[in-house]
Each structure stands twice: as structure tokens, then as C-alpha cells.
Amino acid sequence: MANQIAANLAAQGEAAAVAETAAHITRYWDPRMRAAILAADAAGLSPIARAAIASLPR
């Protein structure tokens, strides 16, 4: 799901897409979903999604 969000926002440019992807995850994802993606292997994430996840508070 993070990859889909990042792909939809990619047209805004990388920095904006990273920030908006992180904001979307923070606003709309259940805390359990956020915890799961923070604990998961980031290898399957796009560069934008990976950067967005890395910017989330732990």
C-alpha cells in the first residue's frame, strides 16, 4: 500500500512525494499498520516509500 501511495504522489517530485507519503501514513494508517511497516523489511518498497517510512517517528 505504501508503494501505491508513493507512486500516486511521485508526480509532485521526490521530496514532496516523500513528505506527503509520510503524512498520509501518519494521518490515515492505524497505529498497528504503522508499527508493522516500521518493523518490516524495506527491500520491497520503492525509493519514495522507503524514504517516507524512514522519516516516520519511531
DSSP file (Angstrom, degrees, kcal/mol; ACC not computed):
  #  RESIDUE AA STRUCTURE BP1 BP2  ACC     N-H-->O    O-->H-N    N-H-->O    O-->H-N    TCO  KAPPA ALPHA  PHI   PSI    X-CA   Y-CA   Z-CA
    1    1 A M     >        0   0    0      0, 0.0     4,-2.3     0, 0.0     5,-0.2   0.000 360.0 360.0 360.0 -39.2    0.0    0.0    0.0
    2    2 A A  H  >  +     0   0    0      1,-0.2     4,-2.5     2,-0.2     5,-0.2   0.885 360.0  52.6 -61.3 -38.0    2.9    2.4    0.8
    3    3 A N  H  > S+     0   0    0      2,-0.2     4,-2.5     1,-0.2    -1,-0.2   0.888 108.4  50.1 -64.6 -38.5    4.2    1.8   -2.7
    4    4 A Q  H  > S+     0   0    0      2,-0.2     4,-2.1     1,-0.2    -2,-0.2   0.913 111.5  47.7 -66.7 -42.3    0.9    2.7   -4.3
    5    5 A I  H  X S+     0   0    0     -4,-2.3     4,-1.5     2,-0.2    -2,-0.2   0.944 113.4  48.2 -62.0 -47.5    0.6    5.9   -2.3
    6    6 A A  H  X S+     0   0    0     -4,-2.5     4,-0.9     1,-0.2    -2,-0.2   0.896 110.5  51.4 -61.0 -41.6    4.2    6.9   -3.2
    7    7 A A  H  < S+     0   0    0     -4,-2.5     3,-0.5     1,-0.2     4,-0.4   0.892 108.5  51.3 -63.5 -39.5    3.5    6.1   -6.9
    8    8 A N  H  < S+     0   0    0     -4,-2.1     3,-0.3     1,-0.2    -1,-0.2   0.807 116.3  40.8 -66.7 -28.9    0.4    8.3   -6.9
    9    9 A L  H >< S+     0   0    0     -4,-1.5     3,-2.0     1,-0.2    -1,-0.2   0.499  86.7  96.1 -97.4  -5.4    2.3   11.2   -5.3
   10   10 A A  G >< S+     0   0    0     -4,-0.9     3,-1.9    -3,-0.5     7,-0.2   0.778  71.2  69.2 -59.3 -29.8    5.5   10.8   -7.4
   11   11 A A  G 3  S+     0   0    0     -4,-0.4    -1,-0.3    -3,-0.3    -2,-0.1   0.686  87.9  67.4 -64.6 -16.2    4.5   13.4   -9.9
   12   12 A Q  G <  S-     0   0    0     -3,-2.0    -1,-0.3     1,-0.2     4,-0.3   0.556 120.2 -95.6 -78.2  -7.3    4.9   16.1   -7.2
   13   13 A G    <>  -     0   0    0     -3,-1.9     4,-2.7    -4,-0.2    -1,-0.2  -0.093  40.3 -80.2  99.8 154.6    8.7   15.5   -7.2
   14   14 A E  H  > S+     0   0    0      1,-0.2     4,-2.6     2,-0.2     5,-0.2   0.910 124.8  47.1 -60.3 -49.4   10.7   13.2   -4.9
   15   15 A A  H  > S+     0   0    0      1,-0.2     4,-2.2     2,-0.2    -1,-0.2   0.922 116.9  43.5 -61.7 -45.0   10.9   15.5   -1.8
   16   16 A A  H  > S+     0   0    0     -4,-0.3     4,-2.8     2,-0.2     5,-0.2   0.894 113.3  52.1 -67.3 -39.7    7.2   16.4   -1.9
   17   17 A A  H  X S+     0   0    0     -4,-2.7     4,-2.4     2,-0.2     5,-0.2   0.898 109.8  49.1 -64.8 -40.2    6.2   12.8   -2.6
   18   18 A V  H  X S+     0   0    0     -4,-2.6     4,-2.4    -5,-0.2     5,-0.2   0.951 114.3  45.4 -62.2 -48.7    8.2   11.5    0.4
   19   19 A A  H  X S+     0   0    0     -4,-2.2     4,-2.3    -5,-0.2    -2,-0.2   0.910 115.8  45.5 -62.7 -43.6    6.7   14.2    2.7
   20   20 A E  H  X S+     0   0    0     -4,-2.8     4,-2.5     2,-0.2    -1,-0.2   0.856 111.3  52.2 -71.3 -35.0    3.2   13.6    1.5
   21   21 A T  H  X S+     0   0    0     -4,-2.4     4,-2.4    -5,-0.2    -2,-0.2   0.937 112.1  46.4 -64.2 -45.7    3.5    9.8    1.7
   22   22 A A  H  X S+     0   0    0     -4,-2.4     4,-2.4    -5,-0.2    -2,-0.2   0.907 112.7  50.4 -62.1 -42.0    4.8   10.0    5.3
   23   23 A A  H  X S+     0   0    0     -4,-2.3     4,-2.6     2,-0.2     5,-0.2   0.908 109.9  50.2 -63.6 -41.8    2.0   12.5    6.1
   24   24 A H  H  X>S+     0   0    0     -4,-2.5     4,-2.9     2,-0.2     5,-0.5   0.937 111.5  47.8 -61.8 -46.8   -0.7   10.2    4.6
   25   25 A I  H  X5S+     0   0    0     -4,-2.4     4,-1.6     1,-0.2    -2,-0.2   0.914 113.6  47.9 -61.3 -42.8    0.7    7.2    6.6
   26   26 A T  H  <5S+     0   0    0     -4,-2.4    -1,-0.2    -5,-0.2    -2,-0.2   0.907 118.6  40.0 -63.8 -42.7    0.7    9.2    9.8
   27   27 A R  H  <5S+     0   0    0     -4,-2.6    -2,-0.2    -5,-0.2    -1,-0.2   0.903 128.9  21.7 -74.2 -42.7   -2.8   10.6    9.3
   28   28 A Y  H  <5S+     0   0    0     -4,-2.9     2,-0.3    -5,-0.2    -3,-0.2   0.644  95.1  92.5-111.6 -17.8   -4.7    7.6    7.9
   29   29 A W  S  <<S-     0   0    0     -4,-1.6     5,-0.0    -5,-0.5    -4,-0.0  -0.622  76.6-114.2 -84.9 139.4   -2.9    4.4    8.9
   30   30 A D    >>  -     0   0    0     -2,-0.3     4,-2.2     1,-0.1     3,-0.8  -0.365  30.8-112.3 -60.4 145.0   -3.9    2.6   12.0
   31   31 A P  H 3> S+     0   0    0      0, 0.0     4,-2.5     0, 0.0     5,-0.2   0.829 118.8  56.3 -53.0 -33.1   -1.1    2.5   14.6
   32   32 A R  H 3> S+     0   0    0      2,-0.2     4,-2.0     1,-0.2     5,-0.1   0.876 106.4  49.5 -67.6 -36.1   -0.8   -1.3   14.1
   33   33 A M  H <> S+     0   0    0     -3,-0.8     4,-2.2     2,-0.2     5,-0.2   0.918 111.6  48.6 -67.3 -43.1   -0.2   -0.8   10.4
   34   34 A R  H  X S+     0   0    0     -4,-2.2     4,-2.1     1,-0.2    -2,-0.2   0.926 111.7  49.5 -62.0 -44.3    2.4    1.9   11.0
   35   35 A A  H  X S+     0   0    0     -4,-2.5     4,-1.6    -5,-0.2    -1,-0.2   0.893 110.3  51.9 -61.5 -39.4    4.2   -0.4   13.5
   36   36 A A  H  X S+     0   0    0     -4,-2.0     4,-1.2     1,-0.2    -1,-0.2   0.910 110.8  45.5 -65.7 -42.4    4.1   -3.3   11.1
   37   37 A I  H  < S+     0   0    0     -4,-2.2    -1,-0.2     1,-0.2    -2,-0.2   0.841 110.6  54.1 -73.5 -30.1    5.7   -1.3    8.2
   38   38 A L  H  < S+     0   0    0     -4,-2.1    -1,-0.2    -5,-0.2    -2,-0.2   0.841 114.1  42.6 -67.9 -31.7    8.3    0.1   10.6
   39   39 A A  H  < S+     0   0    0     -4,-1.6    -2,-0.2    -5,-0.2    -1,-0.2   0.639  99.9  93.8 -87.5 -15.9    9.2   -3.4   11.6
   40   40 A A  S  < S-     0   0    0     -4,-1.2     2,-0.4    -5,-0.1    -3,-0.0  -0.276  89.2 -92.7 -79.0 161.9    9.1   -4.9    8.1
   41   41 A D    >   -     0   0    0      1,-0.1     3,-0.6    -2,-0.0    -1,-0.1  -0.613  29.9-151.8 -71.5 126.9   11.9   -5.4    5.6
   42   42 A A  G >  S+     0   0    0     -2,-0.4     3,-1.9     1,-0.2    -1,-0.1   0.404  70.2 102.3 -83.3   2.9   12.0   -2.3    3.4
   43   43 A A  G 3  S+     0   0    0      1,-0.3    -1,-0.2     7,-0.0     7,-0.1   0.809  79.6  51.4 -59.1 -31.6   13.5   -4.1    0.4
   44   44 A G  G <  S+     0   0    0     -3,-0.6    -1,-0.3     2,-0.0     2,-0.2   0.440  91.8  99.5 -86.6   1.4   10.2   -4.3   -1.4
   45   45 A L  S <  S-     0   0    0     -3,-1.9    -3,-0.0     1,-0.1   -42,-0.0  -0.601  76.2-115.8 -90.2 148.5    9.5   -0.6   -1.0
   46   46 A S     >  -     0   0    0     -2,-0.2     4,-3.1     1,-0.1     5,-0.2  -0.324  37.4-102.4 -68.6 162.6   10.0    2.0   -3.8
   47   47 A P  H  > S+     0   0    0      0, 0.0     4,-2.1     0, 0.0     5,-0.2   0.875 123.6  48.5 -57.1 -37.6   12.7    4.6   -3.0
   48   48 A I  H  > S+     0   0    0      2,-0.2     4,-2.3     1,-0.2     5,-0.2   0.941 113.8  44.9 -68.3 -47.2   10.0    7.2   -2.2
   49   49 A A  H  > S+     0   0    0      1,-0.2     4,-2.6     2,-0.2     5,-0.2   0.908 112.7  52.4 -63.2 -41.1    8.1    4.8    0.1
   50   50 A R  H  X S+     0   0    0     -4,-3.1     4,-2.3     1,-0.2    -1,-0.2   0.921 111.2  46.1 -61.1 -44.5   11.3    3.7    1.8
   51   51 A A  H  X S+     0   0    0     -4,-2.1     4,-1.2    -5,-0.2    -1,-0.2   0.879 112.0  51.7 -66.3 -37.8   12.3    7.4    2.5
   52   52 A A  H  < S+     0   0    0     -4,-2.3     4,-0.5     2,-0.2     3,-0.4   0.926 111.1  47.1 -64.1 -44.3    8.8    8.1    3.8
   53   53 A I  H >< S+     0   0    0     -4,-2.6     3,-1.2     1,-0.2    -2,-0.2   0.900 109.1  54.8 -64.2 -40.8    8.9    5.2    6.1
   54   54 A A  H 3< S+     0   0    0     -4,-2.3    -1,-0.2     1,-0.3    -2,-0.2   0.774 105.3  54.4 -63.7 -25.6   12.4    6.2    7.3
   55   55 A S  T 3< S+     0   0    0     -4,-1.2    -1,-0.3    -3,-0.4    -2,-0.2   0.567  84.8 105.8 -86.6  -8.1   11.1    9.6    8.2
   56   56 A L  S <  S-     0   0    0     -3,-1.2     2,-0.1    -4,-0.5   -33,-0.0  -0.424  82.0-103.2 -71.3 145.3    8.3    8.4   10.4
   57   57 A P              0   0    0      0, 0.0    -1,-0.1     0, 0.0    -2,-0.1  -0.407 360.0 360.0 -65.6 145.1    8.7    8.8   14.2
   58   58 A R              0   0    0     -2,-0.1    -2,-0.0    -3,-0.1    -3,-0.0   0.428 360.0 360.0 -88.3 360.0    9.7    5.5   15.9
